Amino acid sequence: MIWLFLTAILLALSIVAFIVIKTAWTVTHPNRNWRPIGWEASPLELNETTFVSGDGVLLYGAFKVHPQPVATVLCVHGLGANKSALEWRAHRLYKRGFSVFLFDLRGCGKSSGRVTTGGVREMDDIEAALEACLRHPALSIAPIVALADSMGATATLNVAAARSEIKAIFSDAAFASMTTAIQWGFTKHTGLPAWPFQKPVVLLAEALSRTRIRDASALNTIGSITPGHVYLAHGLRDSIVPPSDARLLFDQANQPKHLWVVPEAGHVVGAYVEPEAYADRVAKFFREATVNTTNI
């Protein structure tokens, strides 16, 4: 009987360990070849470029200069994705008068780096992309704004709090805290309670990435974006980031600010709503936010 009991305990511990390791590995090692479901290349003819993050990581980007740009849109993807997640949205914004700059965060797509860090070191990547835009004579002639998803949105909000060159941010599915996002997403996708998995997952992800992923949060920084010009979009059916995070971030943001909650949308509103209507909303926000602004 004691051997059966010990075997059952060992089996349970093995299952827990497997789930923890698999989840932590997924969080820190995205599929570089990921593409949105049904994805095909857009008609946007992009110019490829490379640039270096603050800690020496080589990043891959692509851009398209509009002949009469309203603004230059920095497009930032989320965890587990790459720049293909925003290519069609960038194409629609280009048609509406915007230059666009897309890039792969570290460990994603064609960029170098072995792991992702939940939005912590990715802030260096976003700042490097911003600097690349500011150095480019055709991209820097217009105000710089950002369209960002999920983890990329949280990291972009943090960067914008310190870099006034980002004049407006359209945030789609940003999380308030990486730890709560892991808790929410884990339960939604596995049907298992967050305890006892959440803490080991976070600790192992931090060991794999050598970064305090738990520090990834925009709650304490979004209020430093002045003037606000923040647009927060979130789907009520989001299975990865708690929809309540949108309200938490909105309450901390300065005016002018906007909140768009979409009842029928899941993670990243842009993947669920009518694409042209989405582009119209984003373009309108950027136009209004950049009236009489420059990169100074």
Helices and strands as residue ranges (DSSP letters): H 2-28, E 47-52, E 58-64, E 72-76, H 84-95, E 99-103, H 122-135, E 144-149, H 150-162, E 166-172, H 178-190, H 198-209, G 213-215, G 222-224, E 230-235, H 244-252, E 257-262, G 269-271, H 275-289
